[in-house]
């Protein structure tokens, strides 16, 4: 709507705002109504919160697909194990950037936190 200029018309702007309110309501109901697994303090930095939250996740599952076919050994219990299985530097941040995006890594591998079959 923005690209074609409809956003600048009164009707288009009203529609965009209505869609925005609807989406924000859905997000609020589904995401923000859930309780956090740890206490968020007013002076807590993003980094401190992320580190504390990460410690609450006891197990990780990484499903690796090679051109849509599940790689042997999946699910892996860590990003490092998954990277080793596809013979990539285990210190790479490839999975962190690509997990659950559906975007192929090296035009070949996709990473998911849940099974995609």
C-alpha positions as CSV (number, residue, x, y, z in Angstrom):
1,X,0.0,0.0,0.0
2,X,2.9,2.3,0.8
3,X,4.8,1.5,-2.4
4,X,1.9,2.4,-4.7
5,X,0.9,5.5,-2.7
6,X,-2.4,4.2,-1.2
7,X,-1.0,4.9,2.2
8,X,-1.3,8.6,1.5
9,X,-5.0,8.5,0.7
10,X,-7.3,8.9,3.7
11,X,-8.9,5.5,3.1
12,X,-5.6,3.8,2.7
13,X,-4.2,5.3,5.9
14,X,-7.3,4.3,7.8
15,X,-6.9,0.7,6.5
16,X,-3.3,0.5,7.4
17,X,-4.1,1.8,10.9
18,X,-6.9,-0.8,11.3
19,X,-4.6,-3.6,10.2
20,X,-1.9,-2.3,12.6
21,X,-4.3,-2.2,15.5
22,X,-5.5,-5.8,14.7
23,X,-2.0,-7.2,14.5
24,X,-0.9,-5.4,17.7
25,X,-3.9,-6.8,19.5
26,X,-3.0,-10.4,18.4
27,X,0.6,-9.9,19.4
28,X,-0.4,-8.6,22.8
29,X,-2.8,-11.4,23.4
30,X,-0.5,-14.2,22.3
31,X,2.9,-12.9,23.4
32,X,2.8,-10.3,26.1
33,X,0.1,-12.1,28.1
34,X,2.5,-15.0,28.7
35,X,4.6,-14.9,31.8
36,X,8.4,-14.7,31.6
37,X,10.5,-17.5,33.0
38,X,12.6,-15.0,34.9
39,X,12.3,-11.7,36.5
40,X,12.9,-8.6,34.4
41,X,14.5,-5.9,36.4
42,X,14.2,-2.1,35.5
43,X,18.0,-1.7,35.3
44,X,18.7,-5.0,33.5
45,X,20.5,-4.6,30.2
46,X,19.4,-6.5,27.1
47,X,22.6,-8.6,27.3
48,X,22.1,-9.6,30.9
49,X,18.4,-10.5,30.2
50,X,19.5,-12.6,27.1
51,X,22.2,-14.4,29.1
52,X,19.8,-15.1,32.0
53,X,17.1,-16.3,29.6
54,X,19.6,-18.5,27.8
55,X,20.4,-20.3,31.0
56,X,16.7,-21.3,31.4
57,X,16.8,-23.2,28.2
58,X,18.2,-26.5,29.2
59,X,18.1,-28.3,25.9
60,X,18.3,-27.2,22.4
61,X,17.2,-29.2,19.4
62,X,18.7,-28.3,16.0
63,X,17.3,-30.1,13.0
64,X,19.5,-29.8,10.0
65,X,18.3,-30.4,6.4
66,X,20.5,-30.8,3.4
67,X,18.4,-29.7,0.4
68,X,15.2,-30.7,2.3
69,X,16.5,-34.1,3.5
70,X,17.1,-34.5,7.3
71,X,20.8,-34.9,8.0
72,X,21.7,-38.1,9.9
73,X,22.1,-37.4,13.6
74,X,19.4,-34.8,13.7
75,X,18.2,-33.4,16.1
76,X,21.5,-32.2,17.4
77,X,21.7,-31.0,21.0
78,X,23.9,-27.9,20.2
79,X,24.7,-25.6,17.4
80,X,28.3,-26.8,17.6
81,X,27.3,-30.4,17.1
82,X,25.1,-29.5,14.1
83,X,27.9,-27.5,12.5
84,X,30.4,-30.3,13.0
85,X,28.0,-32.7,11.3
86,X,28.0,-30.6,8.1
87,X,31.7,-30.0,8.4
88,X,31.6,-26.3,9.0
89,X,33.7,-24.4,11.6
90,X,31.9,-25.1,14.9
91,X,32.5,-21.6,16.1
92,X,30.5,-20.2,13.1
93,X,27.4,-18.2,13.9
94,X,25.6,-19.5,10.8
95,X,22.9,-21.4,12.8
96,X,22.2,-18.5,15.1
97,X,21.5,-16.3,12.0
98,X,19.6,-18.9,10.0
99,X,17.6,-21.0,12.4
100,X,13.9,-21.1,11.7
101,X,14.2,-18.7,8.8
102,X,14.0,-21.2,6.0
103,X,16.9,-19.5,4.2
104,X,19.6,-21.9,3.0
105,X,23.1,-21.7,4.3
106,X,25.7,-22.3,1.6
107,X,22.8,-22.8,-0.8
108,X,22.2,-26.1,0.8
109,X,21.5,-26.4,4.5
110,X,18.5,-25.2,6.5
111,X,18.2,-25.2,10.3
112,X,15.1,-25.5,12.4
113,X,14.3,-25.8,16.1
114,X,11.4,-28.2,15.4
115,X,11.1,-31.1,12.9
116,X,9.8,-30.0,9.5
117,X,8.5,-33.3,8.1
